Amino acid sequence: MPSVLTTTTAIGTAPGGSSRKEEAMSSCKERSGKNTKSWTPIVHLNVGFVVGVLFVLLTFLVFSQKAAISGLNVATTVAQPSIKGPGETFVTSGVQIQGSGGSAEKGTVVYNTKGGYSETCEVDGDVRINCSALSVFLVPTASSERHEWSILPYSRKTMPGIKNVTVAQLQGPAAAPACTVTYGVPAVIFALGGLTGNFWHDFSDVLVPLFVASRRYGGEVQFLITNMQPWWPEAYRTILRGLSKYDAVDLDGDEHVRCFPHVTVGLHQHNGLSIFPEWVPGGPLSTHDFTRFMREVYALPRDAPASLVREPEKRPRLLLVHRGHSRRIMNEQEVLRAAEAAGFEAVAVDFRRDVTVDEQARTANSFDVLLGVHGAGLTNLVFLPPGGVLVQVVPYGRMDVIATLEFGLPAKEMGLRYIDYEVRAEESTLLEMLGPEHPAIKDPDSVHRSGWDKMTEFYLDKQSVRINITRFAPTLAQAFDCLRQQ
């Protein structure tokens, strides 16, 4: 066969998880038995050696005969150069295949479902895209067995309402559509829609995975978008231009056959805003690299918070994210006064729809502390200077795990200090609304067992909070101390 097919299906475990530990243990098993002077092991060794040699020779003869009949290809890994961004190191590799006729050709399809959220295909070689049909073809130079994959090009592979992209290795060149546009740069195909429009999902579902997929190319990459939402590329134009020097192509209704040397189909979400360096194609990138990229493309001036060591009289700035709907802070003005009393210059900011992302980035970067109830507004942590502080108010209802995964862990990976404040039942508007005997108050675990929709209904959609200032004061003092320690 003139191309190599590689499938990666390590699902559901992050780097360093139990599966990796088990893998390490299985490859380093301790050998049992003692080293004695008995002749028996030597006899067994000699017999085993002879049998082993005969087996290898027999296998070689059979394998060689099959190879002579079918023209089997031999694959060897070769290094490829890549462009690197500031402060980032990449090592990429490709596969060069030696065909039965003696001429070298390239052709790989790597299917990846690592992590369980997403599915992607990396297609390398003579790659042709029938845009209107959402079909990607790998064209061999000789006859080949056909292989086919169906990929959802959104980073959540179960997302409804998005068309799949077909990836196929063709049987031969005769079946390939003729190119109408040919590129010398790689491409990334991805979908919009889904949960985009929510600020957190814009980053977790598209922008962070797109950074992972394309940063290795240093801008020399073409984006191909399906299920286009025209407002979205305009809203994030600064980020897209930082990743690609070229205008994105709207695949919907495009009649061209566009040809590339390499195509990534779909986006790989690692875990929300987090990036696992071991999973990055082309070499390690981190969540910290992503926030550095944010400061670079938006030309944000601050890469460190206020220094209370150098300027002890300076009042660090605290941004309180104002929410106008669910999960509001009902006593917002009291919280601001408490923050002022703790030593901050405190300001409530409403990131409305008419505020551009560029303006949000500059605003957030001018603060040292970001404070708010769990929600999309906390995504502005990607613009904070490293060393800044995120204070997340965790709604009542056993929401600590979700809050930590979506904001707490990424904050630490970004080089921020993270503090959470868990709301008690008496601080939640749910207590007055539902009464103390309601399961949402009395037994939050039962609500979580009822499923995501019930959990969302009570703890995200219906709840607001009235923070106990006396209880909250130590949290503000802790945030101030985090800055004083730097």
N, C-alpha and C positions, 0 to 999 in steps of 0.2 A: 504493500500500500504506500502511496506517495505522500502520506502525511501522518503525523503522530497525534493520537487522541488521548488527552489526559483528563481525568475526572477527579475533582477534589470534593469529598462529601463528608468532611469532619463536621458534624452538625451539633450545635447546642453547647459547645464549651469554648470558653475564652482561653487565650494563651495563659499557660501556667495553671490551668484547671486540672481536675482529676484525671482526665484522659491523657494529658501530657505526662503526669506523674506515673500513670500506669504504663505508658509507653516507655518511659525511662527505666522503670523497674524491670519491664519485660526484656529489655535489651541488655540489662546488667545483672542477670540472675547469677547467684553464687553457685559455683560448681561444688557438688557434694562428693564425699569420698576422701580417702587419704592417699598420700603418695607412698606406696610400699615398694619393697624390692622383689616382690613376686614376679615370676616370669609370665604369669597369665595375662596381665594387661598388655605386655609387649606382643604376645602371640595374637591377641585380639586386635591390637593396633595394626600388625602386619596384614592380617586377613582383611580387616576393614579397608586398609589402604589399597590392596589389590582389587577388591570388589568395587571400591570407589572409582579407581582408574578405569576399570572395564565399563562401569555405568556411564562415566563422562564420555568415553570414546563412542559408545553406542548412541548416546544422546546426540553427540556432535554429528555422527553419520546420518541419523534420521533427520535432524534439523537442517543439515546442509542440503539433503535431498529435497526437502520441502521448499527450501529457499530457492533452489535452482529452478523448481517448477513454477513457483508463484512470483518470483522476482521480489522477494522480501527486501525492504529498505533497512538500512542501519542508521540509527540516529545517534548523534553526538552533540553535546551541549557546547555552545560557543558564546563568548562574551560579546556584548553589544555596548557601544558607547551610549551615554544618556546625558541630558542637560540637567544641571542641578540648580536649585534655587539657593538664595543666600542662607548660609549656615546649615544646609541640609546635605546629606550624603546619600547617594543612590548607587546601587549595584544592580544592573539588569542582566538578564540572560535570555537567550532564545534557543531554538532548536534548529540545527541544520541537518537536512536529511539527504543522504546519498541514495539516489535512485538506482534501479537495477541497470539502467543504461549507462551509468557512470557520471551523469551530470548532477551537480548539486542543486537542490531546490529547498525552499522553505515552506512549511505549511503546518500549522498547529491549531488545534481547538482545545482550549482549557476551560472546562465547565466547573464552576465553583459554587457550592452552597454552604461554605464554611460559616458557622455561627447561627444558621437557621433562619435569619431574617430575610435574606436576599438570595438571588441566584444571578450569576453573571457568566458570560462567555468571553474569553480572550481569543480572538481569531487572528492568526498571523500568516501572511503569505499573499497570494493574489486574491484579495477580498473584494467582492462586488455586491453592492446593495441596490436592490430593486425597491426604491423608496416607497412608492405607492402601495406595494404589496407587503411592506415591512419584512422583507426577506433578505437575509445576509448569506452569501454563498462563498465558500472557500473553493477555489478552482484548482484542481490538480493538473499536472502536466502530462499525466498518463492515466490510463483507466484505473478506477478505484471503486471500492465499496462505498455506497452512499450511507451517510450518517446524518441524523437530524435531531435538533433540540428545539424546544419551545420556551422562550425566555420572557418573563414579565420584566420590562425595562425600568420598573419603579423599584425603589430599595426595599419595599415590603412586598414579598412575592405573592401574598394572598390578597392584595388590594383589588377590590372590584372596580369595574368601569374603565380599565386600561387594557388595550389590545396587546397581545403577545407578539414578540418578534421571532420569526422562524430563522434558525441558524442551520445551514445544511452544508455538509461536505459533498460536493457533486461527484458523480461517477467518472466524469471526464470533461475535458475542455469544451467539447461540442455542446454540452448542456448549459454552458455559461452564457448569461446575457451580455451583450456588447456594452462596453463602457461609453457613457456620454460625457462624463466629467471624471477626470483622473487627478488624484492628489498625491503629493509626495510626503504628506504628514499623516499621522494616525488619526483615528476618529473615536469619539465616545458617543454611543446612543443611549439616551435616557428619556424618561417620560415625566411630564408634569401632571397636574391634577392630584388625585389622591387626597392627601391631607395638607397639601400646600395651601397657603393662605393663612395658616397659623404660623406665627413667627418661629416657634420652636421647631415645628415640623419642616419649615423651609430650610432650616439648618440641618436638623438630624436626618431628614429623608433625602435631601438633595445636595445642599452646599458642602457639607462635610464629606459625604461619599464622593462627590464630584472632585473635591480637592484630592482625595485619596487616589482617584482614578487617573487624574490628569496632571498633577504637579510635577511628575517625573519628566514631562515633556518641555518644561520651561516656556510654555506659551505656544509651542509649535504643535497644536492639536486642533482638530475641527469638532465642534459640538453639533450633534444631530438630535433634534428634539421632536418627540412625538407627543400627542395629546397636548398640543401647545396651548398655553394660557398667556395671551399677548402681554398682559400687565407684568407677568413674573420676570421675564428677562430685562424689562425696563427697570423694575424695582431693584434688581440685583446686578445691574449693568457693571458697576465698579468691580464686583467680585468676578464676574464672568470674564471681563476684559483682563483681569489680573491672571486668569488661568489660561485664556486663549487669545491669541492676537487676531482671530478671525470672527466675523459675525456668525452667530449660530444659524443653522439651516432648519427650517420648519419642514419636517418630513410629511406632515399631513397634506396630501394632495400633490406632493412633489412627483413629477413624472420622470425624473432622471434615474439613470443607473450610475451611481457614484462609486468610484473604485479607490481603494486605499491599500497601503501595505500592512496595516494593522487596525483592527477595530475591537473596541471594548463594548459589549452589549450588556446594558444594565449597570446599576450602581450597587455597590456592596456596603451596606450599613453594618458597622461592627457592633455598636451598642449606643444608640442615641447620639449624643455629642462626642462620645469617646472614640478615639482611634487606637487600635491595637497595632503597634509597630510591626509585629511579626506577620501581620496579615496584609501589609501594604505591598502591592506589586511594584517591582523595580527598586525596592529598598525601603528602609525604615523611615516612617514619618510618625509624628506624635500629635496629640491634642495640643500640646504647647506650640508645635510648629504651625498649627492652624491659626491660633490666636496671634502669633507673630505675623503671619500672612495677612490677617485682618488689619493689623496696625500698619503694615506696609502698603496695602492697596488703598486704604482710606487716609494715608498720610497722617496717622494719629500721633500727636507729639509726645505723649507720655508713655514711657516704658517702665515707670516705677511710681509708687504712690508717694504721698507727702512724707518727708523724713522728719519725724519729731525729734530725732537726735540732733540733726543739724539746725532745725528751726523749731525749738521747743514751744515757742509761742504761737505757732501756726495752728489753725483749726482745720483738721482734715475734713473733707467734704463727703457727706453721706447723701446718696440718692435713694429716696423712697419711691418705689414704683406704684403709682396710683392706678387702681382698678375701678372702673365705673360700673361693673356688673357683679358677677358672682365672685366670691372670695375677696370681698372688699375689707379694708380695715375700717371699721365703723368709727373708731376714735382716732382717726389719722392725725388730727392736729395735736392730740395729747402725745402721740408717739413722736411727732416732730419736736415737741417741746422737751420730751425726755431725752432725745438725741442731742439737742442743744445743751441740755444740762450735763450730758456726759462728755461734752467737749467738742462736738461736731458742729460744722455748718451744715444744717439739714434742709433739704429741699425735696418736695414732692413733685414728681414729673409724670405727666400723662403722655405716653407715647401713642398718640392717636394715629388713625389711618392716614391722615394728611401729612404726617411727619415722614420725611424720606429716611431711608436706611442710612444714608450718608449723614444726615443730621443726628439721628440716633447714635451713630458711632461716635461722632465728635462729642456729643453730650455725655455719653456714658464714660468715655475716656477721660473726661475732665474731673471725674469723681474718684474717691479712694475706696468707698464702701457702697455696695449695692444691697439694698434691703427691700424685701417684698414677700408677699404670700406666694406660695408655689403656683406657678403659672408661666405663660409664654413670655411675659415681660422680663423674667429673670434671664432670658436668653441673651440679654444685653451684657451678660458677664463676659462674652467673647471679646468685648471692646475694652474691658477694664485693664489698667496697667498691671503687669505681673507684680505680685506682692500685695495687691489689693485684697479686699475682704468681701465675701458674699455671705449675707445673713439671710437665710431662708426661713420664713415662718411656715411651719408645716401644719396644714389644716387638721382638725380633729378627725379621727377615724382610722387609725393605724395606717397612715399615709407615709410613714417614715421611710419605708423601703423604696417606694416609687420616687419620693423626693430625693433620696440619696442617689439613686441610679441616674435620674434625669438631670440633676444639677450638682449634687454634692461631690460625687466622684469626678465628673469632668472638671469642676472648679479646681480640685487639687491637682489634676493633670495639667491644668493651664498655668499652674504656679500661683494660684490664689489661696488665701486662707479661707476656710469654710466653717461656718457656725450655723447650727440649726436651732430653732425654737419651736418646740412642739406644743400646739394649742391644746388646752384641756377642755373638757366638755362645758364647763361653766364659762369659757371664753368664746364658745361657738354659738351662733344664732340658731343652730339646730336644736339646742336644748329647749329654748322657749317655743320654737316652732313645733316640735314633735313631742316634747315631754320626756321625763327621765326614764320611762319604761319602754320607750320605743326601741326596737332592735338596733337602729342606727346609733343610739346613744348607749344602750346597755350592753350590746354585743356586736361591736364593729366587725369581728371576724365572720359572723354569720352573713353580714352584708357582702363582704368580700367573696364568701363562698357562693353567693347568689350570682356572681359574674360581674364583668366589667361594667355593664350598663347600669346596674343597681349601685355599684360603688360610685360611678360617675354622677349619677342622679343626686345622691345625698351629699357626698363629700367634696365634689367639685362644682356642681351646678347650683345646689340649693344653699350652700353654706357661705356665710361671711363670718368675720371674727371681730371680737372686741377685746383687744389685748390688755391683760392685767399689767399696768405700768410698773407696779412694785416688783412683780415677778420678772418682768422683761428687762428691768434696769441692769442686772448683772450681765445680760447678753450684750447690751450696748457697751458696758465697761470692758467686756472681753474683746469686742471688736476694736475698741480704742487701744487696748493693750497690744493687740496684734500689730498695729501700726507703730506703736512705741518701741517694740522689740527690734524693728528693722534699722 
